[in-house]
Amino acid sequence: MAELAEGVIGLSVGDAPDMSVRYVITGSPHGKVQFRVVVVDGRVAEVVVGADGHADVTATWRYPDAVGQFTGDLHPDVAYMTGRCKLAGDYARYLYGMRPLLGGAAWKDVLADLAGRSDV
């Protein structure tokens, strides 16, 4: 998680509103994993490990689908529409607000670097 935080803090989320997205990933090699991505002034300001703290929306993924979404192989809209991602709270903030980050080259570069250093 520290590597993810180091790579994404400061990345642009375009004109996205301030928000906090909690990711819940089930069935990972480490069990259930939770973290929040906090966006302030159009940039990723913080990545917080754990279930504590406010989140505008919670995105729950099964591990294989989360890997697909984070690597760009599974589009968040498709995942949501097919039930592979469950959203609770302000789903529009996730689907539309996070799109510039999740679809951006910088995000993909960070994730490719992490994948090259991990078992995922």
C-alpha positions in Angstrom: 0.0 0.0 0.0 2.8 2.4 0.7 4.0 2.0 -2.9 0.6 2.7 -4.2 0.3 5.8 -2.0 3.7 7.0 -3.0 2.9 6.6 -6.7 -0.6 8.2 -6.8 -0.4 11.0 -4.3 -0.5 14.2 -6.3 -1.9 12.7 -9.5 -4.5 14.8 -11.2 -8.2 13.9 -11.1 -9.1 16.7 -13.4 -12.0 18.9 -12.3 -13.3 16.2 -10.0 -15.0 17.4 -6.8 -13.4 16.8 -3.4 -14.2 13.2 -2.5 -13.1 10.1 -0.6 -13.5 6.7 -2.2 -13.2 3.6 -0.1 -12.0 0.5 -1.9 -13.0 -2.9 -0.4 -11.3 -5.8 -2.2 -12.3 -9.3 -1.2 -10.6 -12.6 -1.8 -7.1 -11.1 -2.2 -4.0 -13.1 -1.3 -4.0 -10.9 1.9 -7.7 -11.5 2.6 -10.1 -8.5 2.7 -8.2 -5.3 1.9 -9.6 -1.8 2.4 -8.2 1.6 1.7 -9.4 5.1 0.9 -8.3 7.4 -1.9 -8.9 11.1 -0.8 -9.2 13.7 -3.6 -8.8 17.4 -2.7 -8.6 20.3 -5.2 -8.5 17.9 -8.2 -5.5 15.8 -7.0 -5.1 12.6 -5.0 -4.2 14.0 -1.6 -4.0 10.9 0.5 -4.3 7.1 0.5 -5.4 5.7 3.8 -5.1 2.0 4.7 -8.0 0.4 6.6 -11.7 0.8 7.1 -11.7 4.0 9.2 -12.8 7.4 8.1 -15.5 9.0 6.0 -16.0 7.9 2.4 -18.4 9.5 -0.1 -18.6 6.2 -1.9 -17.5 2.6 -1.3 -16.4 0.5 -4.2 -16.4 -3.3 -3.4 -14.5 -5.6 -5.8 -13.6 -9.2 -5.9 -9.9 -9.5 -6.2 -9.7 -10.6 -9.9 -12.0 -7.8 -11.0 -10.1 -5.2 -8.9 -6.9 -6.3 -10.6 -8.6 -5.9 -14.0 -9.9 -2.5 -13.1 -6.6 -1.2 -11.7 -4.7 -2.5 -14.8 -7.1 -1.0 -17.2 -8.4 -4.4 -18.5 -11.9 -3.8 -17.0 -13.6 -0.4 -17.4 -15.2 0.8 -14.2 -18.5 1.6 -16.0 -18.7 -2.0 -17.4 -17.8 -3.5 -14.0 -20.6 -1.5 -12.3 -23.2 -2.3 -15.0 -22.4 -6.0 -14.9 -22.3 -6.3 -11.1 -18.6 -6.9 -10.9 -18.2 -3.7 -8.8 -20.7 -2.8 -6.1 -21.0 0.8 -5.2 -22.6 2.2 -2.1 -23.0 5.9 -1.5 -22.5 8.6 -4.2 -21.8 6.3 -7.1 -21.7 9.2 -9.6 -18.7 10.6 -7.8 -16.9 7.3 -8.4 -18.0 6.7 -12.0 -17.6 10.2 -13.2 -15.3 11.9 -10.7 -12.6 9.3 -10.7 -12.7 8.7 -14.5 -9.8 11.2 -15.3 -7.6 9.4 -12.8 -8.5 5.8 -13.6 -8.3 6.4 -17.3 -5.1 8.5 -17.2 -1.6 7.5 -18.4 0.0 8.4 -15.0 -2.3 6.0 -13.1 -1.5 3.2 -15.6 2.2 3.9 -15.3 2.0 3.6 -11.5 0.1 0.4 -11.6 2.4 -1.1 -14.3 5.4 -0.3 -12.1 3.7 -1.9 -9.0 2.7 -5.0 -11.0 6.3 -5.4 -12.1 7.4 -5.5 -8.5 4.7 -7.8 -7.1 3.1 -11.2 -7.5 -0.1 -9.7 -9.0 
